[in-house]
Protein backbone atom coordinates (compact mmCIF):
# COMPACT_ATOMS: atom_id res chain seq x y z
CA UNK A 1 0.00 0.00 0.00
CA UNK A 2 1.29 3.48 -0.88
CA UNK A 3 1.87 6.09 1.79
CA UNK A 4 -1.05 8.42 2.42
CA UNK A 5 -0.31 11.96 3.63
CA UNK A 6 -3.16 14.26 4.62
CA UNK A 7 -1.18 17.29 3.47
CA UNK A 8 -1.39 16.04 -0.14
CA UNK A 9 -4.85 14.51 -0.19
CA UNK A 10 -8.21 16.16 0.52
CA UNK A 11 -9.94 12.78 0.46
CA UNK A 12 -10.60 10.72 3.56
CA UNK A 13 -8.19 7.83 4.12
CA UNK A 14 -9.71 4.50 3.04
CA UNK A 15 -8.56 1.08 4.19
CA UNK A 16 -9.90 -2.28 5.30
CA UNK A 17 -7.76 -2.23 8.45
CA UNK A 18 -9.74 -2.11 11.71
CA UNK A 19 -9.72 1.23 13.55
CA UNK A 20 -7.83 -0.11 16.56
CA UNK A 21 -4.58 -1.99 16.00
CA UNK A 22 -3.34 -5.03 17.87
CA UNK A 23 -0.04 -4.04 19.49
CA UNK A 24 0.17 -7.02 21.85
CA UNK A 25 2.85 -8.66 19.68
CA UNK A 26 5.28 -5.84 20.52
CA UNK A 27 6.87 -7.38 23.60
CA UNK A 28 8.35 -4.09 24.85
CA UNK A 29 4.84 -2.65 25.25
CA UNK A 30 4.24 -4.89 28.26
CA UNK A 31 7.33 -3.50 29.98
CA UNK A 32 6.14 0.03 29.23
CA UNK A 33 2.77 -0.74 30.81
CA UNK A 34 4.38 -2.20 33.94
CA UNK A 35 6.32 1.03 34.42
CA UNK A 36 3.51 3.51 33.80
CA UNK A 37 3.71 4.88 37.35
CA UNK A 38 7.39 5.67 36.83
CA UNK A 39 6.53 7.56 33.66
CA UNK A 40 3.75 9.47 35.39
CA UNK A 41 6.07 10.33 38.29
CA UNK A 42 8.62 11.85 35.89
CA UNK A 43 5.90 13.97 34.31
CA UNK A 44 4.56 15.10 37.68
CA UNK A 45 8.07 16.07 38.75
CA UNK A 46 8.57 17.97 35.49
CA UNK A 47 5.36 20.00 35.73
CA UNK A 48 6.18 21.20 39.25
CA UNK A 49 8.58 23.65 37.59
CA UNK A 50 7.52 23.63 33.92
CA UNK A 51 4.25 24.13 32.07
CA UNK A 52 2.84 21.99 29.31
CA UNK A 53 2.01 23.85 26.12
CA UNK A 54 -1.38 24.21 24.47
CA UNK A 55 -1.58 22.22 21.24
CA UNK A 56 -0.55 24.48 18.38
CA UNK A 57 -3.58 23.68 16.20
CA UNK A 58 -6.24 25.75 17.97
CA UNK A 59 -8.91 24.74 15.46
CA UNK A 60 -8.99 21.18 16.81
CA UNK A 61 -10.47 21.90 20.24
CA UNK A 62 -13.87 23.21 21.28
CA UNK A 63 -12.41 25.33 24.09
CA UNK A 64 -9.05 27.14 23.84
CA UNK A 65 -6.10 25.84 25.85
CA UNK A 66 -7.84 22.63 26.96
CA UNK A 67 -5.50 20.29 25.04
CA UNK A 68 -1.92 20.46 26.30
CA UNK A 69 1.21 18.64 25.23
CA UNK A 70 4.85 18.16 26.07
CA UNK A 71 6.90 16.68 23.24
CA UNK A 72 9.99 14.53 23.74
CA UNK A 73 10.55 13.51 20.12
CA UNK A 74 8.81 15.26 17.23
CA UNK A 75 8.78 13.19 14.06
CA UNK A 76 12.40 12.19 14.39
CA UNK A 77 13.57 15.45 15.95
CA UNK A 78 15.02 14.77 19.40
CA UNK A 79 14.05 17.29 22.09
CA UNK A 80 17.16 16.66 24.18
CA UNK A 81 16.61 19.50 26.65
CA UNK A 82 13.22 18.07 27.60
CA UNK A 83 14.38 14.45 27.48
CA UNK A 84 16.86 15.16 30.30
CA UNK A 85 13.86 15.27 32.65
CA UNK A 86 12.49 11.95 31.37
CA UNK A 87 15.43 9.57 31.37
CA UNK A 88 13.49 6.51 32.53
CA UNK A 89 10.64 7.24 30.14
CA UNK A 90 13.02 7.59 27.19
CA UNK A 91 14.87 4.40 28.12
CA UNK A 92 11.58 2.48 28.01
CA UNK A 93 10.53 4.00 24.69
CA UNK A 94 13.95 3.65 23.07
CA UNK A 95 13.60 -0.08 23.68
CA UNK A 96 10.65 -0.13 21.25
CA UNK A 97 11.79 -0.23 17.60
CA UNK A 98 10.91 2.56 15.18
CA UNK A 99 9.24 5.05 17.54
CA UNK A 100 9.42 8.38 15.72
CA UNK A 101 7.12 10.59 17.78
CA UNK A 102 6.78 10.84 21.58
CA UNK A 103 4.89 13.21 23.86
CA UNK A 104 2.60 13.65 26.82
CA UNK A 105 -0.97 14.61 26.11
CA UNK A 106 -3.28 16.26 28.66
CA UNK A 107 -6.97 16.91 28.16
CA UNK A 108 -8.62 19.24 30.64
CA UNK A 109 -11.98 18.47 32.30
CA UNK A 110 -15.04 19.05 30.11
CA UNK A 111 -12.88 19.23 26.99
CA UNK A 112 -13.25 17.79 23.52
CA UNK A 113 -10.85 17.29 20.62
CA UNK A 114 -12.82 17.72 17.40
CA UNK A 115 -13.03 15.03 14.72
CA UNK A 116 -9.91 15.07 12.58
CA UNK A 117 -7.63 12.77 10.61
CA UNK A 118 -3.96 12.19 11.31
CA UNK A 119 -1.08 13.01 9.03
CA UNK A 120 -0.19 9.62 7.55
CA UNK A 121 -1.07 5.94 7.38
CA UNK A 122 2.59 4.98 7.87
CA UNK A 123 2.35 4.83 11.66
CA UNK A 124 0.40 3.14 14.40
CA UNK A 125 -0.48 5.72 17.04
CA UNK A 126 -0.30 4.43 20.59
CA UNK A 127 -1.71 5.83 23.85
CA UNK A 128 -0.55 4.66 27.28
CA UNK A 129 -3.03 5.61 30.00
CA UNK A 130 -1.33 7.48 32.85
CA UNK A 131 -4.15 9.31 34.60
CA UNK A 132 -7.62 8.33 33.48
CA UNK A 133 -10.40 9.90 35.60
CA UNK A 134 -13.31 7.92 34.13
CA UNK A 135 -14.17 5.17 31.72
CA UNK A 136 -16.19 5.39 28.54
CA UNK A 137 -18.41 7.06 27.58
CA UNK A 138 -17.34 9.88 29.93
CA UNK A 139 -13.70 9.78 28.89
CA UNK A 140 -12.97 8.10 25.57
CA UNK A 141 -11.67 8.15 22.02
CA UNK A 142 -13.61 7.31 18.86
CA UNK A 143 -11.79 6.08 15.75
CA UNK A 144 -14.11 5.88 12.76
CA UNK A 145 -17.26 4.60 14.51
CA UNK A 146 -15.62 2.58 17.28
CA UNK A 147 -15.36 4.00 20.81
CA UNK A 148 -12.88 2.91 23.46
CA UNK A 149 -11.88 4.22 26.84
CA UNK A 150 -8.37 4.34 28.23
CA UNK A 151 -7.11 2.44 31.25
CA UNK A 152 -4.27 3.42 33.53
CA UNK A 153 -1.23 1.29 32.77
CA UNK A 154 -2.65 -0.04 29.50
CA UNK A 155 -1.66 0.88 25.95
CA UNK A 156 -3.92 0.98 22.92
CA UNK A 157 -3.01 1.40 19.26
CA UNK A 158 -5.08 2.84 16.44
CA UNK A 159 -4.89 3.98 12.84
CA UNK A 160 -4.28 7.71 13.16
CA UNK A 161 -5.11 8.32 9.50
CA UNK A 162 -8.76 7.45 10.14
CA UNK A 163 -11.10 10.23 11.36
CA UNK A 164 -11.03 10.28 15.15
CA UNK A 165 -11.97 12.44 18.12
CA UNK A 166 -11.53 12.36 21.89
CA UNK A 167 -13.23 13.81 24.93
CA UNK A 168 -12.96 14.12 28.69
CA UNK A 169 -16.29 14.98 30.25
CA UNK A 170 -15.11 14.22 33.78
CA UNK A 171 -14.12 16.74 36.46
CA UNK A 172 -10.42 15.79 36.41
CA UNK A 173 -7.56 15.92 33.90
CA UNK A 174 -6.87 13.03 31.55
CA UNK A 175 -3.19 12.29 30.86
CA UNK A 176 -1.72 9.84 28.37
CA UNK A 177 1.70 9.11 26.88
CA UNK A 178 1.46 9.27 23.09
CA UNK A 179 3.94 7.54 20.80
CA UNK A 180 3.95 6.66 17.12
CA UNK A 181 5.49 3.47 15.75
CA UNK A 182 6.43 3.24 12.09
CA UNK A 183 4.72 0.31 10.43
CA UNK A 184 7.27 -2.27 9.19
CA UNK A 185 6.40 -1.64 5.52
CA UNK A 186 7.60 1.96 5.78
CA UNK A 187 10.68 1.76 8.01
CA UNK A 188 13.10 2.36 5.14
CA UNK A 189 11.28 5.60 4.32
CA UNK A 190 11.57 7.00 7.85
CA UNK A 191 13.38 10.24 6.91
CA UNK A 192 10.97 11.03 4.09
CA UNK A 193 7.95 10.41 6.32
CA UNK A 194 9.28 12.53 9.19
CA UNK A 195 10.25 15.37 6.85
CA UNK A 196 6.84 15.35 5.15
CA UNK A 197 4.93 15.42 8.44
CA UNK A 198 7.08 18.23 9.85
CA UNK A 199 6.41 20.23 6.71
CA UNK A 200 2.70 19.52 7.15
CA UNK A 201 2.82 20.77 10.75
CA UNK A 202 4.41 24.03 9.64
CA UNK A 203 1.69 24.39 7.04
CA UNK A 204 -1.02 23.77 9.68
CA UNK A 205 0.51 26.52 11.79
CA UNK A 206 0.12 28.92 8.89
CA UNK A 207 -3.40 27.60 8.32
CA UNK A 208 -4.35 28.65 11.85
CA UNK A 209 -3.94 32.25 10.69
CA UNK A 210 -5.07 31.89 7.09
CA UNK A 211 -8.02 29.50 7.00
CA UNK A 212 -8.30 29.76 3.21
CA UNK A 213 -5.16 27.66 2.98
CA UNK A 214 -7.20 24.56 3.84
CA UNK A 215 -9.33 25.12 0.72
CA UNK A 216 -6.32 24.95 -1.59
CA UNK A 217 -6.02 21.93 -3.87
CA UNK A 218 -3.67 19.72 -1.86
CA UNK A 219 -2.07 18.20 -4.95
CA UNK A 220 -0.49 21.58 -5.70
CA UNK A 221 1.35 21.32 -2.38
CA UNK A 222 3.51 18.47 -3.68
CA UNK A 223 5.46 20.65 -6.09
CA UNK A 224 5.60 23.63 -3.72
CA UNK A 225 6.69 21.65 -0.66
CA UNK A 226 9.10 19.21 -2.29
CA UNK A 227 12.24 21.36 -1.70
CA UNK A 228 11.34 21.79 2.00
CA UNK A 229 10.80 18.06 2.43
CA UNK A 230 14.09 17.25 0.72
CA UNK A 231 15.92 19.77 2.91
CA UNK A 232 14.43 18.34 6.12
CA UNK A 233 15.37 14.79 5.15
CA UNK A 234 18.98 15.91 5.30
CA UNK A 235 18.62 18.41 8.12
CA UNK A 236 16.90 16.26 10.77
CA UNK A 237 19.74 13.72 11.26
CA UNK A 238 22.34 16.49 11.12
CA UNK A 239 20.46 18.60 13.65
CA UNK A 240 20.16 15.65 16.06
CA UNK A 241 23.90 14.91 15.84
CA UNK A 242 24.80 18.53 16.55
CA UNK A 243 22.33 18.86 19.44
CA UNK A 244 23.45 15.57 21.03
CA UNK A 245 26.97 16.98 21.42
CA UNK A 246 25.79 20.23 22.95
C-alpha positions as CSV (number, residue, x, y, z in Angstrom):
1,X,0.0,0.0,0.0
2,X,1.3,3.5,-0.9
3,X,1.9,6.1,1.8
4,X,-1.0,8.4,2.4
5,X,-0.3,12.0,3.6
6,X,-3.2,14.3,4.6
7,X,-1.2,17.3,3.5
8,X,-1.4,16.0,-0.1
9,X,-4.9,14.5,-0.2
10,X,-8.2,16.2,0.5
11,X,-9.9,12.8,0.5
12,X,-10.6,10.7,3.6
13,X,-8.2,7.8,4.1
14,X,-9.7,4.5,3.0
15,X,-8.6,1.1,4.2
16,X,-9.9,-2.3,5.3
17,X,-7.8,-2.2,8.4
18,X,-9.7,-2.1,11.7
19,X,-9.7,1.2,13.6
20,X,-7.8,-0.1,16.6
21,X,-4.6,-2.0,16.0
22,X,-3.3,-5.0,17.9
23,X,0.0,-4.0,19.5
24,X,0.2,-7.0,21.8
25,X,2.8,-8.7,19.7
26,X,5.3,-5.8,20.5
27,X,6.9,-7.4,23.6
28,X,8.3,-4.1,24.9
29,X,4.8,-2.7,25.2
30,X,4.2,-4.9,28.3
31,X,7.3,-3.5,30.0
32,X,6.1,0.0,29.2
33,X,2.8,-0.7,30.8
34,X,4.4,-2.2,33.9
35,X,6.3,1.0,34.4
36,X,3.5,3.5,33.8
37,X,3.7,4.9,37.4
38,X,7.4,5.7,36.8
39,X,6.5,7.6,33.7
40,X,3.7,9.5,35.4
41,X,6.1,10.3,38.3
42,X,8.6,11.8,35.9
43,X,5.9,14.0,34.3
44,X,4.6,15.1,37.7
45,X,8.1,16.1,38.7
46,X,8.6,18.0,35.5
47,X,5.4,20.0,35.7
48,X,6.2,21.2,39.2
49,X,8.6,23.6,37.6
50,X,7.5,23.6,33.9
51,X,4.3,24.1,32.1
52,X,2.8,22.0,29.3
53,X,2.0,23.8,26.1
54,X,-1.4,24.2,24.5
55,X,-1.6,22.2,21.2
56,X,-0.6,24.5,18.4
57,X,-3.6,23.7,16.2
58,X,-6.2,25.8,18.0
59,X,-8.9,24.7,15.5
60,X,-9.0,21.2,16.8
61,X,-10.5,21.9,20.2
62,X,-13.9,23.2,21.3
63,X,-12.4,25.3,24.1
64,X,-9.1,27.1,23.8
65,X,-6.1,25.8,25.9
66,X,-7.8,22.6,27.0
67,X,-5.5,20.3,25.0
68,X,-1.9,20.5,26.3
69,X,1.2,18.6,25.2
70,X,4.9,18.2,26.1
71,X,6.9,16.7,23.2
72,X,10.0,14.5,23.7
73,X,10.5,13.5,20.1
74,X,8.8,15.3,17.2
75,X,8.8,13.2,14.1
76,X,12.4,12.2,14.4
77,X,13.6,15.5,15.9
78,X,15.0,14.8,19.4
79,X,14.0,17.3,22.1
80,X,17.2,16.7,24.2
81,X,16.6,19.5,26.7
82,X,13.2,18.1,27.6
83,X,14.4,14.5,27.5
84,X,16.9,15.2,30.3
85,X,13.9,15.3,32.6
86,X,12.5,11.9,31.4
87,X,15.4,9.6,31.4
88,X,13.5,6.5,32.5
89,X,10.6,7.2,30.1
90,X,13.0,7.6,27.2
91,X,14.9,4.4,28.1
92,X,11.6,2.5,28.0
93,X,10.5,4.0,24.7
94,X,13.9,3.6,23.1
95,X,13.6,-0.1,23.7
96,X,10.6,-0.1,21.2
97,X,11.8,-0.2,17.6
98,X,10.9,2.6,15.2
99,X,9.2,5.0,17.5
100,X,9.4,8.4,15.7
101,X,7.1,10.6,17.8
102,X,6.8,10.8,21.6
103,X,4.9,13.2,23.9
104,X,2.6,13.7,26.8
105,X,-1.0,14.6,26.1
106,X,-3.3,16.3,28.7
107,X,-7.0,16.9,28.2
108,X,-8.6,19.2,30.6
109,X,-12.0,18.5,32.3
110,X,-15.0,19.0,30.1
111,X,-12.9,19.2,27.0
112,X,-13.3,17.8,23.5
113,X,-10.9,17.3,20.6
114,X,-12.8,17.7,17.4
115,X,-13.0,15.0,14.7
116,X,-9.9,15.1,12.6
117,X,-7.6,12.8,10.6
118,X,-4.0,12.2,11.3
119,X,-1.1,13.0,9.0
120,X,-0.2,9.6,7.6
121,X,-1.1,5.9,7.4
122,X,2.6,5.0,7.9
123,X,2.3,4.8,11.7
124,X,0.4,3.1,14.4
125,X,-0.5,5.7,17.0
126,X,-0.3,4.4,20.6
127,X,-1.7,5.8,23.8
128,X,-0.5,4.7,27.3
129,X,-3.0,5.6,30.0
130,X,-1.3,7.5,32.9
131,X,-4.2,9.3,34.6
132,X,-7.6,8.3,33.5
133,X,-10.4,9.9,35.6
134,X,-13.3,7.9,34.1
135,X,-14.2,5.2,31.7
136,X,-16.2,5.4,28.5
137,X,-18.4,7.1,27.6
138,X,-17.3,9.9,29.9
139,X,-13.7,9.8,28.9
140,X,-13.0,8.1,25.6
141,X,-11.7,8.2,22.0
142,X,-13.6,7.3,18.9
143,X,-11.8,6.1,15.8
144,X,-14.1,5.9,12.8
145,X,-17.3,4.6,14.5
146,X,-15.6,2.6,17.3
147,X,-15.4,4.0,20.8
148,X,-12.9,2.9,23.5
149,X,-11.9,4.2,26.8
150,X,-8.4,4.3,28.2
151,X,-7.1,2.4,31.3
152,X,-4.3,3.4,33.5
153,X,-1.2,1.3,32.8
154,X,-2.6,0.0,29.5
155,X,-1.7,0.9,26.0
156,X,-3.9,1.0,22.9
157,X,-3.0,1.4,19.3
158,X,-5.1,2.8,16.4
159,X,-4.9,4.0,12.8
160,X,-4.3,7.7,13.2
161,X,-5.1,8.3,9.5
162,X,-8.8,7.5,10.1
163,X,-11.1,10.2,11.4
164,X,-11.0,10.3,15.2
165,X,-12.0,12.4,18.1
166,X,-11.5,12.4,21.9
167,X,-13.2,13.8,24.9
168,X,-13.0,14.1,28.7
169,X,-16.3,15.0,30.3
170,X,-15.1,14.2,33.8
171,X,-14.1,16.7,36.5
172,X,-10.4,15.8,36.4
173,X,-7.6,15.9,33.9
174,X,-6.9,13.0,31.6
175,X,-3.2,12.3,30.9
176,X,-1.7,9.8,28.4
177,X,1.7,9.1,26.9
178,X,1.5,9.3,23.1
179,X,3.9,7.5,20.8
180,X,3.9,6.7,17.1
181,X,5.5,3.5,15.7
182,X,6.4,3.2,12.1
183,X,4.7,0.3,10.4
184,X,7.3,-2.3,9.2
185,X,6.4,-1.6,5.5
186,X,7.6,2.0,5.8
187,X,10.7,1.8,8.0
188,X,13.1,2.4,5.1
189,X,11.3,5.6,4.3
190,X,11.6,7.0,7.8
191,X,13.4,10.2,6.9
192,X,11.0,11.0,4.1
193,X,7.9,10.4,6.3
194,X,9.3,12.5,9.2
195,X,10.2,15.4,6.8
196,X,6.8,15.3,5.2
197,X,4.9,15.4,8.4
198,X,7.1,18.2,9.8
199,X,6.4,20.2,6.7
200,X,2.7,19.5,7.1
201,X,2.8,20.8,10.7
202,X,4.4,24.0,9.6
203,X,1.7,24.4,7.0
204,X,-1.0,23.8,9.7
205,X,0.5,26.5,11.8
206,X,0.1,28.9,8.9
207,X,-3.4,27.6,8.3
208,X,-4.3,28.7,11.9
209,X,-3.9,32.2,10.7
210,X,-5.1,31.9,7.1
211,X,-8.0,29.5,7.0
212,X,-8.3,29.8,3.2
213,X,-5.2,27.7,3.0
214,X,-7.2,24.6,3.8
215,X,-9.3,25.1,0.7
216,X,-6.3,24.9,-1.6
217,X,-6.0,21.9,-3.9
218,X,-3.7,19.7,-1.9
219,X,-2.1,18.2,-4.9
220,X,-0.5,21.6,-5.7
221,X,1.3,21.3,-2.4
222,X,3.5,18.5,-3.7
223,X,5.5,20.7,-6.1
224,X,5.6,23.6,-3.7
225,X,6.7,21.7,-0.7
226,X,9.1,19.2,-2.3
227,X,12.2,21.4,-1.7
228,X,11.3,21.8,2.0
229,X,10.8,18.1,2.4
230,X,14.1,17.2,0.7
231,X,15.9,19.8,2.9
232,X,14.4,18.3,6.1
233,X,15.4,14.8,5.2
234,X,19.0,15.9,5.3
235,X,18.6,18.4,8.1
236,X,16.9,16.3,10.8
237,X,19.7,13.7,11.3
238,X,22.3,16.5,11.1
239,X,20.5,18.6,13.6
240,X,20.2,15.7,16.1
241,X,23.9,14.9,15.8
242,X,24.8,18.5,16.5
243,X,22.3,18.9,19.4
244,X,23.5,15.6,21.0
245,X,27.0,17.0,21.4
246,X,25.8,20.2,23.0
